[in-house]
Amino acid sequence: MRRTKGSRLRLGLLVTAVVGIVVFGLANTGHIIDVLAAWPPQLDVFWIGVAMVLVLLGNVARAVRTKTVLDQARPGKLRYHLDALAVGVLFNILLPFRAGEIARAGVLSRRLRISLLYTATAIAIERLLDVAVVAAALLLFGAFSGLSFDALAAAVPMLVFVIAVIAAFVLFVRENRVLMRLVFALTGLLADGPRARLRMSSWSLIHGYQALLRSPSQVIRYVVAFVLSWSGYLLAVYIILERVFTTGAVRPVGAGVFAPFVFPESLFGLPFLSDYAVELGLHLTAVGALTDPIWVLSLAFVIWTVLNLPTAIYGVVRLFSRSFFGRVDGDASAGTIARLDRSQRKDHELSSFVDSFLRRDDLAMVMHKLEMTSELEVLRFFKGGSDAVTALVRDDGETRVRKVVPERYREKLAQQYRWLRKHSETPSMVRALSEADGPGYYYFDIEFDPRMATMFRYVHTAPADASRRALLHVWDVMFDHVYDLRPEERHPEALATYVRDRLTDRLGQAALQHEELAAVLECDTVVIRGREYPNLHRLLADITADERAWSDLETYRESSAIHGDLTIDNLLIDQESGRVLIIDPSDDNQVRGPVLDFARHFQSLWGGYEFLNESDQRPEVRIDRTAGRAEIDFESYRSAGYQELSEWTEALAAERLTPSELRSLPFHVGLLYGRMLSHRVVIDPDTALVYFARSVQFLDQFRAQYDAAGLAADSRPAEKP
């Protein structure tokens, strides 16, 4: 039977604990016998019990500290944190180099279902703060008590190191540009899975700690728990020095109270009590807390027992309990980022957002700022190919879809809002709710209906005739309620501007940011999936020079309103009722007519647009500069459902479009793929050349219609699997 991750973790911890306890016993039995044989009768056992209770209370406060931080990711019961802390103490005893902290982080990550990086970082910061405060206090007490520098030497480098690490972490949480891009670059060296997990966990760290620091009550809670935890530990050691040992050879000097927490044996946790006794004795002697070495064995053993043994015993009991490895319920109330910390699952949309955030792209920074500075809760992100971030949010208790852009793109998105408001009474059109401006950003909200599914999914699950009925309804809505068609005529200026602004200029912008694309564009020909094509600049030159081709492109019926982005991706459907919803218009094109909306449709059905968006497969690219030829090979994404539906849609287009418009469709599809490159090289540079290849294929298909040989050939786009 295949073991789950939880069962493997449980088995690993149990085996390690059993083996560790045996090894620890064999290594330390002789020392314990020596200590008990020389046990002084003057010890007050009652105060040992009091000191143990204080340490246990301190551990409860420590668990509250950890819980305060991790609750920003997913709230969990205090018991979960106490259990993990106890197991951590146990393994710190049994294993070297504070390995118990790793076990503690792993247990919390598993039980709370949040990323290991988040839990490990929270625990590491917790420990670093401990070291910083204790080392600083030791230096302070040591200075006032006149201790030599040698006695305080261990505290100085620790304090400097800890301050440097904490300062770097604070800068990272404050979104330091250099550190964020450094994380992005270093994680980029990893494979896809680990890269996505580490980047998402890094984002969750920033998000979680910012949420914590923005909540005064949580900060106060953390500080109080910090003070209480160390009050318990330090008071326990003070009682041991003051009350347990009644001899004058043991004194509760201030620096001595801190000694058990700062010497190297304590920091690195080498599990030998004899070494512990020697190191602790040296430090207690150096600070004046121990004046007679005859007491060192019993004093060190009592301090070690009080600080570790009760908690470790609790850890053993809980570790062997079946309920210890239970996880929080799936429907447990989530904290500020629980819905978004997806480091243990694949989420392409969120991964793209996190990549943009670590690159400090404007869109991602705006969305992050919105969530951090308001009561907004982001539930999920939607993929997109525009300048906007689109997310499902809960704002003031209402769930809605929010589209957000930086201020410089305000007018473009506001135009979409105005379009939707103007067509609010149009059947099957999504309803825009409200708009707002903020410092450096603009957004508007649209309605959200949880019953709606993507048309992409519907096309691949529903009967073909149901899909055809849904798409026919979309086109009926467009022709009956949106288009106000004018007679067919030529629009030379609009076409020239459209090609320049949306294709040639954007190709130039993309090439400046993508070296491989720039190198491909310099070639004369490009071989795509085994077939050689003229390169894009040659295709455009041929098309522009062909009067018949250019005339067809110039000639179309214009409408004052079109959708502008009528891909399958921008259609939703209620799978039970068949109700269709049209979303995301983009009516900002110079070419304005149904020919462009049909081209958007065929961008999906002919080119497999939605499949490309979901793929992270990098194409194979070979460039022969001497021959002036590039080769691009990639897996073709186009389903049988798309192929069948495209044939029906081609027949529909023949009914609804003029002959010139119908012949123009491959050109517009090619241009649409090419215009996306300036965006693709930013959000997913690895797959950008696939979109370039699609552009070349469709432009060549358009050009071939006007070749003497091509007129007799199948003029539909190539690449039909």
Steps between C-alpha positions, in 0.01 A plus 500: 500500500634840405583725792385860515733788583344518847559131573858520373565800726346319796706187440818702455450692824410189697801303377732797560360549850542135597852477361590840648376408847703177494816676381451785748461250783813309402702822465390658827421218744846508655485874552155482658618224737794718604270795564256298708781341696629844599153649551522764774240468779466879527285530185142625550283277280191719547664790321610267220130429446419871501773565244360222277153655512644838402678347201181326388310829525779666304458237229128571486583867443752398233233297326276809506781693330522247220124479469473878466724493192365184338139604554559751220516196271255264664359515853569188703435389852756586766532127567649448154773750578566354847531151350743618234706696753526195728613280210752768408644500852518119492695491175724786610605268784545196281656656188779753442481847344151587628340247264193511719410836349481335158277226641281764665465692173417182310232396749336845492513514122333162475234555765408855400533437124721799431837517331808361672694815410243713682506290819878459493556872452258589781687268736841622381404865555360406839830340597708784359302750707565282803873497436509875437317589821692255718838596356424870541383443859814300579717781367303754701520307828860410434598862444343611828648210692851567367548169317798462271456507126605135483197407710271684261677403178234248395223759510661761273525309169160344560340839544665645189401201286142493626449873447628469142268208419196664658575827319514315168171327577336831590616648171357200314164534677503870411530393134860602445551506125847341504409215735176419318673483165781297656244245622343500153837441333618228740174307487515527122790255510271227634267260322142614439343333805746613769526843335124558519477374860787715627377811322148458634633435849719811476196704403300350787776601741486862388121497505472332840754715684361818349154396620642430845681832526193692382296362790588676830312239702702217342828682556409562865402137538835389358698736723309396813551133419870568438538669838304229682694217339836641599374602841414136563838369379714758677303483822536121498881528473503771767307273738745217437795725581329669793273237661588152383866519596536628854879518488679833471700357208200554269376857462220649284701775336330672205735372230481148640127487442563541125793258480301181415357666188806644328797268525587294189392164641150640541499650152622193311331241718764225499319231703761419765422604857865488602590763239196701605616496862854607409388788277233623739741475791759710320247772418347505847847521651597779259201715597541430874189284547709194600803524727561133588533248214385218725142608432527519123366151417189521715433866409529436125283188528225682689496790254493261202224292657280799586537666160453187289377181661130573584435646154689215330298239690180671386641491148561124522146439626343713225729361230379148566137609513292424189331841514833683478514486121145619443466804271279800529162461338476594134228753579681658790480874500782636295735780591599784276685287247382143549308500173805622312793311650492229236861389534396136518273499193518618140322825427612659174318831548635554851848394392498764226387763749775407748764514226379849411502603865860388560601686182319801651276543197253784547187287471600249765623770737171687467295188575718413797468854632122490464472185705740620768343843549131407503259234617530338160547123492631353177348158439666413170663647194383458143740465212508776246695643211442869564645777711250432780509266796167322537410337831204363687477702820283532806446866589264605780359149506416496127674277248575661166755503221740794511716628216790721605756701303772750586402861451672531163261239352193654658335626184519167324329314783255783563401471134410136562292601804313762298439246223348253744285766664376612159405141415366414845161418348647281227401135544777268626741787570679503835393784730752759619434604861721793595832670438749678723835676494770457759853626551676373189229265377151470354256211518147400426289209623272268306244251619600148595274200453646179650279291270689619196769279348740576218381441146833325443401231748146484366618448142708202611235336720158583354348351183612674180151625418476666843828684438380612159175633647693696762734658242217573262328688784817706551507603135129575498553734797788673323319551170161582651601716798860624467593559136364795305643394167576753231538416131823329401771744395875543504681631811864542392608734779342292776665184369845658465482639852373170634784297346763750612375547858385147574760293318820662377548734796418227751737259333774757538417548867499125559834449323666754729407283799553154352840427345394172343200663331725778370737239355215312335364820346837562331471177301354486149305180552363309795427127513198430718426140588687380195355744245698797370336845485618846398575691820248747629653814352506336155139390538390853588692642205340248261152568639541875481627478142212280383215729394239227523605400853525856628171593339323214676645613833392859445148400403260417781178608665560733789302512823517766770506222762661156492609269777863492388610193698246230426721198568352183648679603819273804536177302494340341806205267521269353760532132418157414640289772341718575197498874580799674340695796640729716286787663689809719452435722195799680353352745252811711443605374157541714189334224295144492631265245358376141536803382302718570806265321740494195274880514483511494879271199492730319257800599708358238736353246260776505237800586716418322827544824695368366831726196480800723438415715800497197727823352368839569652688292243797684359537455120818360351677781316802477272645801321741473206622857451717404205209350308262765628259236624332432832321182607218495757351170609221460751205278574188609314210572733161455340232257611257295295222704659656821371551351155137392471371830631728701271353332193151600611617853582666533158162429343338755729766758412431439129137595568570803719808654332565640155745318267774760569450469874502120479831496309647748752445273801840318495682834485318635802556179695872520421511865602323421828765242590777738401361795697507289817876464491576827682297362793609137478873580517433656839259256662633175348811549284561124474193447281503830307642345182201265475277805457745639245486172308120507498510854363728395215285198417178698468654793313648255253163329464342834415773582246468158336141575399630748242766277346404348170574155640337580831162585346441137420624379835325469833500863619414420856776543757754226530571324829181296521596182683 
